[in-house]
Amino acid sequence: MNRIASSQTQASFPALTYIGIDGVLVRFADRVTEQGNRAALAFHTHMSHAGIEGVLESAPSLIAVYLRLDISGDVSAIVQKVREALTARDWFSEPATEGRLWTIPCCFDGPQLAEAADLAGVSEQAAIKELTQAQVRVLTIGFAPGQPYLGNLPEHWNLPRMSGIAPNVPACALVVAVRQLIIFANAAPTGWRHIGTTGFQDFQRERAEPFAFRAGDLVQFSKVGRGEMDALILREDGLGGAICEALT
């Protein structure tokens, strides 16, 4: 069996690093950027359909793609094919992959909304206006089944995580930090600030597509009141009144 050895990260991007005994990580940036995220998603899409022998799995993150390799084969030859795919075209100039726009009702009643707005340097009303006017993109899905990382918001929303942990933020909550929004898939502790409530379930096992979001989807939130949100939460489809439109 071939064992993959350690390798230094390349000085420029994309950079390929060996991970463990059966994987490589291809990074497109050293911090979250729109360009790096688009490149990572484009390369992941390509590797998922390229049918390169020896590449068993492709998994994207915010700015990188993890490739799991078949170590029963010639690992050096597999990695060479990956490198050839990397240099075949300019992944940073690939067009955006979004094909759908989600409009999701949200009641901005979270306990940390005022704190988040203050840190962003705006009033609560201005914060809600900004967050409902922005179209954010599903940068990646992770941490919990179907859970999206949505971004990027303007720079003044580059909020640090809280110094403590909120012990139990509910499923479907909208939270904010580091220029990103998340709709919680499950109730969980978090250091992100809870700013709103949705009825949107990121994951439902019985749906035709259990994960509602796809990486690259666009998302826009619409403001609703508490009474309307209570009614939307009761809908059987688990989408909380969300509308999904194909973009052409």
Salt bridges, closest charged atoms under 4 A:
GLU34 OE2 - ARG38 NE 2.89
GLU34 OE2 - ARG137 NH2 2.96
GLU57 OE1 - ARG68 NE 2.98
GLU94 OE2 - ARG89 NE 3.15
GLU98 OE1 - ARG38 NH1 3.86
ASP109 OD2 - ARG226 NH1 2.58
GLU115 OE2 - ARG193 NE 3.09
GLU130 OE1 - HIS156 NE2 2.77
GLU155 OE1 - ARG179 NH1 3.42
GLU209 OE2 - ARG214 NH2 2.99
ASP217 OD2 - ARG100 NH2 2.67
ASP230 OD1 - ARG226 NH2 2.83
